[in-house]
């Protein structure tokens, strides 16, 4: 009923053959008007392409009785009376076959010919994906495992498409002959079933993986699956595509540099500059748009640096010219880390813009706290 959707039987078969060949499987692909007949042709190793019922009887008649998968006693009885093909069985009296072989044998013949219904149970996919690929030869370098792992990822993406899911965490295990398995995981920012993206992230991870000894097999398991329904494509780029591109860049960087090496920044509602930010997951930082009298620099020093002062003028690689300010910040009295400062935007002789402040407590003094880009 869906042949028109796939462009006809020939294109559908070609698509299946190409997909199976890419996964490295050997196969016999057969088509027939009934599912049991197609199964019998494939079991016999015949790539049949029977479209109509009137040709089904002729095609089935040539099949050997062995393809029916009969019990040993039934097969021996048919062989003893000279019934060695499907057509030979159809020539025998039905009443006699029912008495000697049982009604189930006649039902099998009728289902193959389409004389009686042959309902098939619906396919229920497993809850998770797990597959192992044995390597044809031991692999010494982790990067060389990408070709084999890509086949497993292709199978995973087919499983995800069929179940309407995306994967957010993958677990890999590399088997060795003389050592424990090498295990690692890939954590993604968002669930996906994009094969090319999964391959690119895995490539970055394998490039920094050292094998203790040659690998002999690769196992892939899905540890976290989330619903990922299909969606319409947009003619023009939109905000969602930009967010996906940023997320995929972060995933590739983490795969190459490690998870802890790529972090996000979020703002915190606090007037003290050193406490107005926090480390978070990329893309999950909270952004605030507070109105400040002066601009804020992107680069803050880990701790303010004291500046020399000559004639009441602060110096950093020369005397500083104060361009804007002061912005007074007094805060933190409630937690014992209170500050009282007057901030200025300053410029040194090299025309670098600095964020400096004058301490209003203790012995005063000037300090450098950040640089503007």
C-alpha positions as CSV (number, residue, x, y, z in Angstrom):
1,X,0.0,0.0,0.0
2,X,3.0,2.4,0.4
3,X,4.9,1.5,-2.8
4,X,3.9,4.8,-4.4
5,X,5.4,6.7,-1.4
6,X,8.8,5.0,-2.0
7,X,8.7,5.4,-5.8
8,X,7.8,1.8,-6.7
9,X,9.0,-1.6,-5.7
10,X,12.3,-1.3,-7.5
11,X,13.3,1.9,-5.7
12,X,12.2,0.5,-2.4
13,X,14.3,-2.6,-2.8
14,X,17.3,-0.6,-3.9
15,X,17.0,1.6,-0.9
16,X,16.9,-1.4,1.4
17,X,19.8,-3.1,-0.3
18,X,22.0,0.0,-0.1
19,X,21.2,0.6,3.6
20,X,21.9,-3.1,4.5
21,X,25.1,-3.0,2.5
22,X,26.3,0.1,4.3
23,X,25.8,-1.7,7.6
24,X,27.9,-4.6,6.3
25,X,25.2,-7.2,6.4
26,X,24.7,-10.1,4.0
27,X,21.1,-10.6,2.9
28,X,18.6,-12.0,0.5
29,X,15.7,-9.7,-0.3
30,X,12.5,-11.2,-1.6
31,X,9.1,-9.8,-2.3
32,X,5.7,-11.6,-2.7
33,X,2.0,-10.9,-2.2
34,X,2.0,-12.8,1.1
35,X,4.5,-12.4,4.0
36,X,5.0,-16.1,4.3
37,X,5.8,-16.6,0.6
38,X,8.4,-13.8,0.8
39,X,9.9,-15.4,3.8
40,X,10.1,-18.8,2.0
41,X,11.8,-17.3,-1.1
42,X,14.3,-15.5,1.1
43,X,15.0,-18.7,3.1
44,X,15.6,-20.5,-0.2
45,X,18.1,-17.8,-1.3
46,X,15.9,-16.6,-4.2
47,X,15.7,-12.8,-4.6
48,X,12.2,-13.1,-6.0
49,X,10.2,-10.0,-7.1
50,X,6.6,-11.3,-7.4
51,X,4.0,-8.6,-7.6
52,X,0.7,-10.4,-8.4
53,X,-1.1,-13.4,-7.0
54,X,-1.4,-15.2,-10.3
55,X,2.4,-15.6,-10.5
56,X,2.6,-16.7,-6.8
57,X,1.6,-20.3,-7.4
58,X,4.1,-20.8,-10.1
59,X,7.0,-19.3,-8.0
60,X,6.2,-21.2,-4.9
61,X,5.8,-24.5,-6.8
62,X,9.5,-24.7,-7.5
63,X,10.6,-24.4,-3.8
64,X,11.9,-27.4,-2.0
65,X,9.8,-28.8,0.9
66,X,12.8,-28.1,3.2
67,X,12.1,-24.4,3.1
68,X,8.8,-24.9,4.9
69,X,10.7,-25.8,8.1
70,X,8.6,-28.9,8.8
71,X,9.2,-31.3,11.8
72,X,11.6,-34.1,11.0
73,X,8.8,-36.8,10.9
74,X,6.7,-34.8,8.4
75,X,9.6,-34.1,6.2
76,X,10.6,-37.8,6.2
77,X,7.0,-38.8,5.3
78,X,6.9,-36.3,2.3
79,X,10.2,-37.5,1.1
80,X,9.1,-41.1,1.3
81,X,6.1,-40.5,-0.9
82,X,8.1,-38.4,-3.4
83,X,6.8,-35.0,-2.5
84,X,9.9,-32.9,-2.6
85,X,8.6,-29.5,-3.8
86,X,5.9,-27.1,-2.9
87,X,4.0,-28.0,-6.1
88,X,4.2,-31.8,-5.2
89,X,2.5,-31.1,-1.9
90,X,-0.3,-29.2,-3.6
91,X,-1.0,-32.2,-5.9
92,X,-1.7,-34.5,-2.9
93,X,-5.2,-35.1,-1.6
94,X,-5.9,-32.6,1.2
95,X,-7.9,-35.0,3.3
96,X,-5.0,-37.5,3.3
97,X,-2.4,-34.8,4.2
98,X,-4.6,-33.5,7.0
99,X,-4.8,-37.0,8.5
100,X,-1.1,-37.8,8.2
101,X,0.5,-34.3,8.6
102,X,-2.1,-32.4,10.5
103,X,-4.2,-29.4,9.7
104,X,-1.3,-27.0,10.6
105,X,0.5,-28.2,7.4
106,X,-2.4,-27.3,5.2
107,X,-2.7,-24.0,6.9
108,X,0.9,-23.3,6.1
109,X,0.4,-23.9,2.4
110,X,-2.8,-21.8,2.4
111,X,-1.1,-18.9,4.1
112,X,1.7,-18.9,1.6
113,X,-0.8,-18.9,-1.3
114,X,-3.0,-16.2,0.3
115,X,-6.0,-18.5,0.7
116,X,-6.3,-17.7,4.4
117,X,-5.3,-14.6,6.3
118,X,-1.8,-14.5,7.7
119,X,-1.8,-11.7,10.4
120,X,1.6,-10.8,11.7
121,X,2.3,-9.5,15.2
122,X,3.2,-5.8,15.3
123,X,6.9,-5.1,15.8
124,X,7.7,-3.7,19.3
125,X,11.2,-2.2,19.4
126,X,13.3,-2.7,22.6
127,X,13.3,0.0,25.2
128,X,17.0,0.7,24.6
129,X,19.6,0.1,21.9
130,X,22.6,-2.2,22.4
131,X,24.8,-3.7,19.7
132,X,28.3,-5.2,19.4
133,X,30.5,-5.3,16.4
134,X,33.4,-7.7,16.4
135,X,36.4,-6.3,14.5
136,X,37.9,-8.3,11.6
137,X,41.4,-7.6,13.1
138,X,42.8,-6.1,16.3
139,X,42.9,-2.3,16.1
140,X,45.9,-0.5,17.8
141,X,44.8,3.2,17.4
142,X,41.6,4.5,18.8
143,X,41.0,6.8,15.8
144,X,40.8,3.7,13.5
145,X,37.7,2.5,15.4
146,X,35.6,5.3,13.9
147,X,34.7,3.3,10.8
148,X,33.4,0.4,12.8
149,X,31.7,2.7,15.3
150,X,29.9,4.6,12.5
151,X,28.1,1.4,11.5
152,X,26.8,1.0,15.0
153,X,25.8,4.7,15.1
154,X,23.9,4.2,11.8
155,X,22.0,1.3,13.3
156,X,21.3,3.5,16.4
157,X,19.9,6.3,14.2
158,X,17.6,3.9,12.5
159,X,16.4,2.7,15.8
160,X,15.8,6.3,17.0
161,X,13.9,7.2,13.8
162,X,11.7,4.2,14.2
163,X,10.9,4.9,17.9
164,X,10.7,8.7,17.5
165,X,13.5,9.3,20.0
166,X,16.8,11.0,20.3
167,X,19.8,10.0,22.3
168,X,21.5,12.3,24.8
169,X,24.0,9.9,26.4
170,X,25.9,7.1,24.7
171,X,28.1,4.4,26.3
172,X,30.9,2.8,24.4
173,X,32.9,-0.3,25.5
174,X,36.1,-1.4,23.6
175,X,36.9,-5.1,24.2
176,X,40.6,-6.2,24.5
177,X,42.1,-9.7,24.6
178,X,44.4,-9.1,27.5
179,X,42.9,-6.2,29.4
180,X,39.6,-5.0,30.9
181,X,37.3,-3.1,28.6
182,X,37.9,0.5,27.8
183,X,34.7,2.3,28.6
184,X,33.7,5.9,28.0
185,X,30.5,7.9,27.5
186,X,29.4,10.8,25.2
187,X,27.1,13.3,26.9
188,X,25.2,15.6,24.6
189,X,23.6,18.9,25.4
190,X,20.4,18.0,23.6
191,X,18.9,14.7,22.3
192,X,19.6,14.0,18.6
193,X,19.5,11.3,16.0
194,X,21.7,13.1,13.5
195,X,24.3,10.5,12.3
196,X,26.8,13.1,11.0
197,X,26.8,15.0,14.2
198,X,27.2,11.9,16.4
199,X,30.1,10.7,14.2
200,X,31.8,14.1,14.5
201,X,31.5,14.1,18.3
202,X,32.8,10.6,18.5
203,X,35.7,11.4,16.2
204,X,36.9,14.2,18.6
205,X,36.6,11.8,21.5
206,X,38.6,9.0,19.9
207,X,41.4,11.3,18.9
208,X,42.3,11.9,22.6
209,X,41.8,8.3,23.7
210,X,44.8,6.0,24.2
211,X,44.2,2.3,24.1
212,X,46.0,0.1,26.6
213,X,46.2,-2.7,24.1
214,X,44.6,-3.5,20.7
215,X,40.8,-3.5,20.6
216,X,38.9,-6.5,19.3
217,X,35.2,-5.4,19.5
218,X,33.1,-2.3,19.9
219,X,29.9,-2.2,21.9
220,X,27.4,0.7,21.8
221,X,24.6,1.3,24.3
222,X,22.0,4.1,24.6
223,X,21.9,5.3,28.2
224,X,19.5,8.2,27.9
225,X,16.7,8.4,25.3
226,X,14.3,11.3,25.0
227,X,11.4,11.9,22.7
228,X,12.5,13.8,19.6
229,X,9.5,14.1,17.2
230,X,10.0,15.0,13.6
231,X,9.6,18.7,12.7
232,X,9.2,20.9,9.6
233,X,12.2,22.4,8.0
234,X,12.6,26.2,7.7
235,X,13.4,27.9,4.4
236,X,15.4,30.6,6.3
237,X,17.7,30.1,9.3
238,X,15.9,30.7,12.6
239,X,16.9,31.0,16.3
240,X,16.4,27.3,16.9
241,X,19.0,26.4,14.3
242,X,21.4,28.9,15.8
243,X,20.9,27.4,19.2
244,X,21.5,23.9,17.8
245,X,24.7,25.0,16.1
246,X,26.0,26.4,19.3
247,X,25.1,23.3,21.2
248,X,26.8,21.1,18.7
249,X,30.0,23.2,18.8
250,X,30.0,22.8,22.6
251,X,29.6,19.0,22.3
252,X,32.5,18.7,19.9
253,X,34.8,20.9,22.0
254,X,33.9,18.9,25.1
255,X,34.6,15.6,23.2
256,X,38.0,17.0,22.2
257,X,39.0,18.9,25.4
258,X,37.0,17.1,28.2
259,X,33.7,18.1,29.8
260,X,35.3,20.3,32.5
261,X,37.2,22.3,30.0
262,X,34.1,23.9,28.4
263,X,31.9,25.8,30.7
264,X,29.2,28.5,30.6
265,X,28.9,31.7,32.5
266,X,25.8,33.1,34.1
267,X,25.0,36.3,35.9
268,X,24.2,36.6,39.6
269,X,22.2,39.4,41.2
270,X,25.0,41.0,43.2
271,X,26.5,44.4,42.9
272,X,30.0,43.2,43.8
273,X,31.8,42.5,40.5
274,X,33.7,39.4,41.7
275,X,30.4,37.9,42.8
276,X,28.2,38.9,39.9
277,X,28.9,35.8,37.8
278,X,28.9,32.0,38.2
279,X,30.0,28.9,36.2
280,X,27.1,26.9,34.7
281,X,26.3,24.6,31.9
282,X,26.7,26.2,28.5
283,X,23.4,27.8,27.4
284,X,21.8,27.5,30.9
285,X,23.2,30.7,32.4
286,X,20.7,33.3,33.7
287,X,21.2,36.7,32.1
288,X,20.2,39.9,33.8
289,X,19.9,43.3,32.2
290,X,20.7,45.6,35.1
291,X,21.2,49.3,34.4
292,X,24.8,50.4,35.4
293,X,26.1,53.9,35.3
294,X,29.3,52.7,33.6
295,X,30.1,49.9,31.2
296,X,31.4,46.6,32.5
297,X,34.6,44.9,31.2
298,X,34.6,41.4,29.9
299,X,37.9,40.4,31.6
300,X,38.1,40.7,35.4
301,X,41.3,39.9,37.2
302,X,41.2,37.0,39.7
303,X,42.0,39.6,42.4
304,X,42.4,43.3,42.1
305,X,45.9,44.5,41.5
306,X,47.3,47.5,43.4
307,X,48.4,50.5,41.3
308,X,51.2,52.9,41.9
309,X,50.1,56.4,42.6
310,X,52.2,59.5,41.7
311,X,50.8,63.0,42.6
312,X,47.3,61.5,43.3
313,X,47.3,60.0,39.7
314,X,47.2,56.1,39.4
315,X,49.7,54.5,37.0
316,X,49.6,51.4,34.9
317,X,52.3,51.4,32.2
318,X,52.2,55.2,32.6
319,X,49.7,57.7,34.1
320,X,46.1,56.9,33.7
321,X,43.5,59.3,32.4
322,X,40.1,58.9,34.0
323,X,37.4,59.0,31.3
324,X,34.2,58.1,33.2
325,X,33.2,57.8,36.8
326,X,33.0,57.5,39.6
327,X,30.5,54.6,40.0
328,X,30.2,53.9,43.7
329,X,29.6,50.3,44.8
330,X,28.9,49.7,48.5
331,X,27.6,46.2,49.2
332,X,28.0,42.9,51.1
333,X,27.7,44.1,54.6
334,X,25.3,41.2,55.4
335,X,27.8,38.4,54.7
336,X,31.0,39.9,56.1
337,X,32.6,40.5,52.6
338,X,31.5,44.1,52.2
339,X,33.2,46.5,49.8
340,X,33.2,50.3,49.4
341,X,34.7,51.4,46.1
342,X,34.6,54.2,43.4
343,X,35.0,52.7,40.0
344,X,36.4,54.6,36.9
345,X,37.0,53.8,33.2
346,X,40.6,54.8,32.6
347,X,43.0,55.0,29.7
348,X,46.8,54.5,29.8
349,X,49.4,56.0,27.4
350,X,49.0,52.8,25.1
351,X,45.3,53.7,24.8
352,X,44.2,50.5,26.6
353,X,40.9,50.9,28.5
354,X,41.0,49.7,32.1
355,X,38.5,49.3,34.9
356,X,40.0,50.8,38.1
357,X,38.7,51.7,41.4
358,X,39.7,53.8,44.5
359,X,39.3,52.1,47.8
360,X,37.2,54.2,50.1
361,X,38.1,52.4,53.3
362,X,41.3,51.5,55.3
363,X,44.2,53.3,53.7
364,X,42.5,54.0,50.4
365,X,44.6,53.4,47.3
366,X,44.0,52.6,43.6
367,X,43.4,49.1,42.2
368,X,43.1,47.6,38.7
369,X,40.1,45.2,38.4
370,X,39.6,44.5,34.7
371,X,40.3,45.2,31.1
372,X,37.9,46.2,28.3
373,X,38.2,44.4,25.0
